[in-house]
Amino acid sequence: MALATKTVKTRLAARPPQPDDAPKEQTMSQETEKPKNLRANTLPTDGFALCVDGKMKTRYETSQQATAAGLQLKQTYPVIQVTVYDAAERLYTPVELEAK
């Protein structure tokens, strides 16, 4: 005994556009816009940055703060290469441990 199957194709009638379906314009104020992400390979324009193994890590206001943080890192991990980048002069200064 074979079963008969019947397929029915139906078309849905297109609904006329409603006034509520109009695309809504979204406005964002200047305060709510997200800041643009800075590129990873940009150098700072002011202050001092601590560089560890050639990568910028932390920005400091003074050279003394950056050097102190670099010395602390160098004492903990003597193998790493630590430099302080001066953004105004565009100069790298290596941080070395004092010889005992």
C-alpha positions in Angstrom: 0.0 0.0 0.0 1.6 3.3 -1.1 0.9 6.6 0.6 0.2 9.6 -1.5 1.8 12.9 -0.6 0.8 16.2 -1.8 3.0 19.3 -1.7 1.4 22.7 -1.6 3.3 25.8 -2.5 1.8 29.0 -1.1 2.9 32.6 -1.5 2.5 35.0 1.2 1.1 38.3 0.2 3.5 41.2 0.6 2.4 43.5 3.3 2.2 47.2 2.4 4.8 49.3 4.2 3.5 50.8 7.4 4.5 54.2 8.7 6.2 52.5 11.7 8.4 50.5 9.4 10.3 53.5 8.2 14.0 53.3 9.1 14.6 55.2 12.2 17.5 57.6 12.2 19.7 57.1 15.2 21.4 60.1 16.5 24.4 60.0 18.8 25.7 63.0 20.7 29.4 63.8 20.7 29.6 62.7 24.4 28.4 59.1 23.7 30.7 58.4 20.7 33.4 55.9 21.4 37.0 57.2 21.2 39.0 56.0 18.2 41.5 53.3 19.1 45.1 54.4 18.8 47.4 52.2 16.7 49.6 49.9 18.6 52.8 51.1 16.9 52.4 54.9 17.6 54.8 56.6 19.9 53.7 58.9 22.7 53.9 62.6 22.1 54.6 63.7 25.6 56.0 62.4 28.9 58.1 59.3 29.3 57.4 55.7 28.4 58.9 52.6 29.9 59.9 50.1 27.2 60.5 46.4 28.0 62.2 44.3 25.4 61.4 46.9 22.7 57.7 47.2 23.6 56.1 50.3 25.1 54.5 49.5 28.4 53.7 52.4 30.7 53.7 56.2 30.4 55.0 58.4 33.2 55.1 62.1 33.7 58.7 62.4 34.8 61.9 60.7 33.9 62.6 59.8 37.5 59.3 57.9 37.8 60.0 55.9 34.6 63.6 55.2 35.6 62.6 54.0 39.1 60.0 51.6 37.7 62.6 50.4 35.2 65.1 49.8 37.9 62.6 47.8 39.9 61.8 45.6 36.9 65.5 45.2 36.1 66.2 44.1 39.7 63.4 41.5 39.6 64.2 40.3 36.0 67.8 41.1 35.2 67.7 39.5 31.8 65.1 41.8 30.2 66.1 44.9 28.2 64.5 48.1 29.8 64.7 51.6 28.3 63.0 54.9 29.0 61.6 56.7 26.0 61.6 60.5 26.2 58.8 61.7 23.9 59.9 65.3 23.7 63.4 64.5 22.7 62.6 61.2 20.9 65.4 59.5 22.7 65.7 56.1 24.3 67.8 55.8 27.5 68.8 52.3 28.7 68.2 51.3 32.3 71.1 49.4 33.8 71.6 47.9 37.2 74.5 49.4 39.2 77.5 47.2 39.5 78.1 45.8 43.0 
